Amino acid sequence: MELLDSSSLIGIVGLVAALLATGAIAGIMAGLLGVGGGIVIVPVLFHLFTLLGVDEAVRMHLAVGTSLATIIPTSIMSARAHHRKGGLDASVIKRLVPGVLIGVGLGGIASGYLSGDALSGIFATIALLVAANMMRRHTRIIREGLPGRLGSGLIGAVIGSISSLMGIGGGTLSVPTLSALNIPIRIAVGTGAALGLVISIPGTLSFMITGLGMPDRLPGSIGFVNLLGFAAIVPMTMLCAPLGVRLAHAIDPALLKRLFALFLLATAVRMYIELFS
């Protein structure tokens, strides 16, 4: 661990400050876009773990697992705030949850067999595709509302499996998907916040289990979940998520979509640079 071995007080303070800032930004993004904050946390943790000299074989797994853990409390705060403002539709959530749970289970199993580079590539590619779709002037409407039980289950399974592999809440995929089904953007964002909780709890457990006994992890890690990163990020995400919700209900929906797309695009570019550099 290069940074820890050469540790100076300034270096440790800088690391903690970076984690706290990450938590604040992630909390705002979680409330604003319903993304659970993972779209910010994963690439930042990946970069920090690189500076710490964490082996590349487990670096991305640690970033994803730790991110999923931080999404648990953030999603609770964000979903409650959206519910108070009428941004949740229980019928939409109930239709998606069974498939999401199945998808998270499949993603958790797959994570044990994928390399760090494979996880990075999945993260960057999905983020880029979603950003390209959301950058369109008008989101293409596929149909009005969710399909039947089987179709909704398949949609939920895709959202759950990919989200658990990327270490993100459900909003990254559910927001553009629900928008394409002509569900109002604020309902889509609120649904994404709620699905983040459904994804993050079993997803975190799976990364804890699959990482047990793995070498070269950071000290203070349970499996692929680092408790120091969790402890530094979570208080700020919980504090800042309600601010993001207030912004979401004050901003024009079209602008909200553009912000979401730009943020995903920046994330994808950053991850590709990390992957091929």
N, C-alpha and C positions, 0 to 999 in steps of 0.2 A: 504494500500500500504506500505508494510514493509520497503522497501528500501527508499521510499520517506519520510516516517515518521521519520526514523532515519537518515535523510539525512545529510551527510557531504559533503563538497566540493569535497573531494577525490572520494566519491561514485558517485557523479553526473558526475565528469570528467571521471571517469572510464566507466560509462554507455555510455556517448557520444563517447568516444574513441572506445568502442566496436562496436557501431553503425557505426562509420566512417570506421573501419576496415572491418566490414561486407559489407559495400557498395563497398569498393575497391575490395574485393575478388569476390563479386557478379558481378561487372562490368567486370572483367577479364573473369569470367566464362561465362557471357552472350555473350561476343564477341567470346570467344574461342569455346564454345560448342553450342551456339544458344539456351540456356536454359532460358534466361530472368532473371537469377539470383535468382529466387524464390527457387530453390532447395537448395540454401545456406541460404537465408533470412528467410524462414519459420522456420526451426529448431532453428536458432539463436534467432529470436524474441520470439519463444516459451520459450526458456530457460531464456531469459532476463525478459520476463513477469512473469515467475515463481519466479524469484528473487524479482521482484517488488510486489509480493503477489497478482497478478491479479487472480480473481476467476477462477477455472478450467472450469467452465461452459462456459466462454467466451474467455478463453486464446487462444485456437487454432483458434477460429473465428477471433480474433484480429490479430493474426500472419498472417493468410491467407489473410484477407482483406488488411492489410497494405502492405504485399508483392505484391499483385496484383497492388496496386497503384504505388509502386516503379518501377514496370515493364514497365509502360507506357513510361516514358522518356528514360529508358534504351533500350527498344526495338526500339524506333525511332533512337537512335544513332547507335545501332548495325546493324539494317537493312540498314541504309544509307551507313554504312561502307562496308557491304557485297555487296551492289549494286554497289558501286564504283569498287570493285574488281571482278565483274562478278559472284558473288555467289548467285544471285537470278534468279529464273526461273518464270516469270510472269504466264505462263500457269499452272504450278503446284499450285501456290497460288490461282489463280482464281477457280480452280476445288475444292479446299478444303474450301475456306472461307464460302460459304453458310452453309455447315454442321457444321462448327466450331461455327458460330453465333447461330445456333439452340442449339447446345450442351452447349454453355455458358449460354444460357437462362435456360435450364433445370437444369444445375448445380447450378445456382443462386437460383432457386426455392427450390431445394433439400437442400441447405445449411441452409435454415431457419428451417429445421426440423431435422437436424442431430446434435448429441451431439458433444462436443469437442473431446471425446475419439474416436468417429466414424470417425471424420475428420483425427485424428492422425493415426488411423489404415489404412484408405484409402491411406494416404500419404506414409506411410512406406511400405505397401504391393505393391503398384504400382511401387515405386522406386526400390524395391527388384527384382520384375519380369523383369523390364526393364534392370537392371544391369546384371541379369543372362543371358539375351538374348545377350547383348552387349559383355559379357565376352567370348562368343564363339569365337573360332579361326576364323571361317568364318561365317558371318551372313547368315542365311538361306534365300535364294532368293525365295520368294513366286511366283512372276510373274514379268514380265518386264513392269515397269511403272504403273501409276494409273489405276484402273478399270474405268468403265463407270460412268456416272453422279450419278446414285443411289449409287453405291459402294463407290465413292469418297465422296459423301455426308455422308454416314454412317461412314466412316473413320474420316471425319472432326468432326462429332457429338461426337464420342467417345473421340477424342483429346480435343475438346472444353469443354465437360462436366467434364471430370476427371481433366483437367488442372485447371479449375475454382474452383473446390472443393479443389484442392491441393495448390492453391495459386501460381502457377508456369506459366511460359510462355509455348508456344506450343512445344518448342524444346525437352523437356523431353520425350514426346511420339512421336512427328513427326519425329525426327531424326532416331530412330531405325525403325519406320514404313516405312519411305521412303527408308531407307537403305535396308530393306527387299524387297522393290519393285525395287531394283537395280538402284536407283537414286544416283548419285555420292554424297559422304559424304559432300563435301563442299556446294553443292546445297541444300542438306538436312539441313545443319546447317543454311544457309542463310534463307531458308524457315521457319525454326523454329523461327528465330529472327523476321521475318515479322509477323508470326502468333501470336507471343507474344503480339503484339499491338492489333490485332483483339480480342484476349481473354481478355486482361487486362482492356480495357476501359469499356465494359459492365459488366465484372466481378467485377470491383471496385464499379461501381454504385450499383450493386445488393447487395454487402456486406454493403455498406453505408446505403441502404434502410432497409435491414432486421435487421440491428443492431440498428436502431433508437429507443430510449427509453429503451434499454436494460440496466439493472443495472450492477454495479461492473466493468464498463469499465475504462480504464485509462483516466485521464484528457486530454483534447485536442484531443478527438476522435470524428469523425463524423461517427455514426453507428459503424461498425467494422473496421474502418480505423483510425489509430492513426497518427496525423499530425506531432508529434515530431519525431517519427520513420521515417516517410516519409522525413522530412526536413533534418535529419542527414544522411540518407542513399543515397538519390538520387544524390547529387552533386558528390559523390565518384564513383557511378556506371557510371554516364555520362562521368566522366573524364577517367575512366579506361576501358570502353567498347572498344574503338578503339584499345587499346593495345592488348586486347584479340583477336580482329579480325586479327591483324598483326601476332599474334602467330598462329592462325588457318591456315593462308595461308603459314606459314613457316614450319609447323610440318607435318610429314608423316601422311597420312590419317589413317593408321592402328593404329598408336600411339594415334591419336585423339580419336578413338573409345575406346581404352583401358582406356584412361584418363576419358572419359565420364562414362564408366562402373564403375570404381573404385570410382568415386565421388558419384555416385548414391548408391553404396553398402554401403559406409560409412554413407551416410545420412539415409538410411533405418535402419541400425543397431542402430544409435543414436536415431531415433524416436521410435523404439521398446523398447529401454531401458527406455526412458521417459514414454512410455505407460504402461509398466508393473512394473515399480519400485514403 
